[in-house]
Amino acid sequence: MDPSRRRQLRESLGADAVRHSWADLLATHRTPLLVLDPDAVAAAYRRLSAELTGFGLHYAVKALPHPAALAVIASCGGGFDVATSGEVDQVRALGVPMHRCIHTHPVKKPADIDHAYRAGVRTFVVDNPVEAQKFSGRSGDIEVLVRLAFPNPTAKSDLSTKFGVEPADAELVVKHVLDSGVGFAGFSFHVGSQGSSVHPYRVALQSTLELCDHVDRTLGVRAHTIDIGGGFPVSYRDPMPGVDRIADVVHEALGERRGQFRLLAEPGRFLAAGAMTLLTSVVGTATRGGKVWHYLDDGLYGSYSNVLTEDVHPPILALREVSDTSSAALDDLKPVTLAGPTCDSVDVVARDYPMPPLTVGDIVVSPLMGAYTTVTSSRFNGIAPTPVVVSNAGGGAWTD
Ligand SMILES: Cc1ncc(COP(=O)(O)O)c(C=O)c1O
């Protein structure tokens, strides 16, 4: 991690420590602990809406389905991207009008379609003829997006390897949607999650616009919706393209044609990542092969599951660095190994990672732990899920 990034994080986390009374939380709760700040979700939502003007934002529930996060999105006026019957239920439990949801899983059981439809969802996604045929005989008020595949080698998760039809083969899928008797809405894509280039958005949009013209010519059907999916990256340890740059590319690629379409996006990580901060503590310290190892009470099978499943590397700082930026120890950073609490040797959160001197009981902090963390964690080794404390910054906190 770049030293200037570390300095920036020390300052912002120092402010968070005061705002969310980490000292009080740590006195009441044990570590590991995730502190969820719904205001951060609202701020990210406002930022993305201000950039992606004219787009309906459908929060990808999979990133962080915590009710406090979902409630904030709902109160901001946002919609939801749900992909399973369980996610349908999570949103429905909040009392959110379900027409605000789109069902984006390109492959699902008929029972999942039934469940979502009964809940009030009307927009679905398919990417192959077999899936399109599952809509045959269903209500005419359903509309279907055809998901396109655009490879993105710069993404941490290139979703095009698993989902989406090649643009050259998309016409056949559209035909099957029309044959099934439901409405054809248009096209969706996902350029891959946590990509380091804005270019894939341009390529995907240009190709999608060409395809809209193509199906208009060949099948006489107008696409009225374009859904640009998610993928908006987060600067964890290193800087990533900002949403302003992505929005510039998107607006430029759409040009004067933007008025022809209902425009949607499905942001997950960008809205959720900043919502949670992990407080974990040093359980043990050892020297192995001449290197210093610190063992934490959370790891790859717990909240740091994003390291394992996505190869995403959140910043890690000592609490001392963020609460006392005047300390002389701040510049005394030495490379250490930070390991998780399980017996598996894979459970190493960071290697050769610069940290100030740490001893047993010291608190270690990771910001940007809201997306794809708790959702992909396990109970391996009998370790309980890390509790989430919701902090409303103003007047106290409540736990799950
Ligand atoms: C269909 C779909 N939409 C949206 C998202 C959210 O992507 P991100 O978190 O990169 O914004 C995902 C993530 O897997 C997805 O599969």
The ligand as a Tripos MOL2 file, in Angstrom:
@<TRIPOS>MOLECULE
LIG
   16    16     1     0     0
SMALL
NO_CHARGES

@<TRIPOS>ATOM
      1 C1        -25.7420   -9.7860  -12.1230 C.3       1 LIG1
      2 C2        -24.8860   -8.9910  -11.2170 C.ar      1 LIG1
      3 N1        -25.1660   -7.6840  -11.0660 N.ar      1 LIG1
      4 C3        -24.4510   -6.9020  -10.2350 C.ar      1 LIG1
      5 C4        -23.3970   -7.4290   -9.5010 C.ar      1 LIG1
      6 C5        -22.6550   -6.5150   -8.5890 C.3       1 LIG1
      7 O1        -21.3770   -6.2940   -9.0810 O.3       1 LIG1
      8 P1        -20.3920   -5.3040   -8.3440 P.3       1 LIG1
      9 O2        -20.3720   -5.6780   -6.9230 O.co2     1 LIG1
     10 O3        -19.1000   -5.5040   -9.0480 O.co2     1 LIG1
     11 O4        -20.9240   -3.9120   -8.5560 O.co2     1 LIG1
     12 C6        -23.0460   -8.7770   -9.6600 C.ar      1 LIG1
     13 C7        -21.9190   -9.3380   -8.9310 C.2       1 LIG1
     14 O5        -21.5880  -10.5020   -8.9930 O.2       1 LIG1
     15 C8        -23.8150   -9.5790  -10.5380 C.ar      1 LIG1
     16 O6        -23.5510  -10.8810  -10.7050 O.3       1 LIG1
@<TRIPOS>BOND
     1     1     2 1
     2     2     3 ar
     3     2    15 ar
     4     3     4 ar
     5     4     5 ar
     6     5     6 1
     7     5    12 ar
     8     6     7 1
     9     7     8 1
    10     8     9 2
    11     8    10 1
    12     8    11 1
    13    12    13 1
    14    12    15 ar
    15    13    14 2
    16    15    16 1
@<TRIPOS>SUBSTRUCTURE
     1 LIG1         1 GROUP 0 **** ****
